[in-house]
């Protein structure tokens, strides 16, 4: 049986073959997931509140909200209580050198936070 070049099946096969290295990446790196459910679950709150964010102000307000969501989600993925993590960072960021700001990212401060700031990571 021959398939037309424009059939849906042919398009699906072509799509998979052109993305094959990305599709099988999880086989070579045990840390990679086969799907993106963790990311989708982390963004669920953003999708639910989308109507409320229409009035965040200028584009910069939306960009700042996105940065905060990213930090909160990353803290959760690293097993940190977001509120404790943000409190820790806000206490230190004013005196922290800007060229070393990456030292305040969740995976870099996890060992400095008290055990009460640690929670079960999102999976």
C-alpha positions as a printed Julia matrix, in Angstrom:
123×3 Matrix{Float64}:
  0.0    0.0    0.0
  1.38   3.39  -0.97
  0.74   6.56   0.95
  0.15   9.94  -0.59
  2.79  12.53   0.28
  0.0   14.75   1.57
 -1.79  12.17   3.72
 -2.07  12.71   7.46
 -0.11   9.51   8.12
  2.77  10.67   5.92
  2.77  14.06   7.63
  2.89  12.39  11.05
  5.78  10.12  10.05
  7.7   13.04   8.5
  7.12  15.08  11.68
  8.48  12.27  13.87
 11.51  11.58  11.65
 12.57  15.23  11.46
 12.45  15.44  15.26
 13.83  11.97  15.99
 16.92  13.07  18.01
 14.7   15.16  20.27
 12.11  12.42  20.58
 14.62   9.82  21.79
 16.74  12.15  23.96
 15.15  10.77  27.12
 16.64   7.33  26.26
 20.22   8.63  26.54
 19.75  10.84  29.62
 17.95   9.26  32.57
 17.09  12.69  33.98
 14.98  13.62  30.96
 11.29  12.84  31.02
  9.42  11.36  28.07
  6.76  14.06  28.42
  6.46  17.58  29.79
  3.74  16.97  32.38
  5.86  18.49  35.16
  6.15  21.77  33.25
  2.46  21.74  32.32
  1.44  21.1   35.92
  3.69  23.94  37.11
  2.03  26.33  34.64
 -1.52  25.33  35.51
 -1.92  28.25  37.92
 -0.88  30.68  35.21
 -3.49  29.3   32.82
 -6.22  29.38  35.47
 -5.54  33.01  36.36
 -5.04  34.22  32.79
 -8.07  36.53  32.83
 -6.83  38.24  35.98
 -3.47  38.97  34.39
 -4.93  40.99  31.53
 -4.72  43.96  33.84
 -1.14  43.46  35.06
 -0.31  46.88  33.64
  2.26  47.39  30.95
  4.16  44.58  29.25
  6.85  44.88  31.91
  4.28  43.92  34.54
  3.58  40.72  32.65
  7.3   40.05  32.24
  7.86  40.49  35.97
  4.95  38.18  36.76
  6.43  35.58  34.38
  9.82  35.87  36.11
  8.19  35.36  39.51
  6.23  32.33  38.28
  9.46  30.91  36.91
 11.3   31.39  40.22
  8.42  29.93  42.23
  8.11  26.93  39.93
 11.87  26.34  39.95
 11.92  26.51  43.75
  9.17  23.88  43.91
 10.96  21.65  41.41
 14.07  21.88  43.6
 12.16  20.89  46.73
 12.03  24.33  48.34
  9.09  26.12  49.9
  8.68  29.1   47.53
  7.81  31.52  50.33
 10.89  30.56  52.38
 13.08  30.7   49.27
 11.85  34.17  48.25
 12.24  35.47  51.82
 15.83  34.18  51.86
 16.61  35.83  48.52
 14.94  39.15  49.39
 16.99  39.38  52.6
 20.23  39.05  50.64
 19.7   40.43  47.14
 20.29  44.12  47.94
 23.87  43.48  49.07
 24.61  40.75  46.53
 26.87  41.55  43.56
 24.87  41.64  40.33
 27.49  39.63  38.45
 26.98  36.74  40.93
 23.16  36.79  40.99
 23.06  33.16  39.8
 24.28  32.21  43.29
 20.76  33.03  44.53
 18.99  30.56  42.22
 17.08  27.78  43.99
 19.55  24.96  43.3
 22.43  27.08  44.62
 20.81  28.14  47.91
 19.07  24.87  48.82
 21.87  23.81  51.17
 21.81  27.21  52.93
 18.1   27.09  53.77
 16.83  25.54  57.01
 15.21  22.11  56.82
 11.78  23.69  57.36
 12.18  25.39  53.96
 12.44  22.05  52.19
  9.35  20.37  50.77
  8.67  17.39  48.56
  9.77  18.32  45.02
  7.1   18.44  42.33
  7.15  15.32  40.18
